């Protein structure tokens, strides 16, 4: 009985052990192949821009009439 359990446990563990070195080698390749991004691209990626709809449109209220105010404010919708 003990031999059967031991054989079943080995049958489950051995395939996992055989795959472990292959997975480590495959996982290591993309890390080595990855190149650092140029500094200019990093600066653009880290800089946040505020969406137009979240910007302040109060300057549109200085327009002379309602139509001009509406046309100006529509850009911020």
HELIX and SHEET records of a PDB file:
HELIX    1   1 UNK A    2  UNK A   33  1                                  32    
HELIX    2   2 UNK A   39  UNK A   46  1                                   8    
HELIX    3   3 UNK A   52  UNK A   54  5                                   3    
HELIX    4   4 UNK A   58  UNK A   62  5                                   5    
HELIX    5   5 UNK A   66  UNK A   74  1                                   9    
END                                                                             
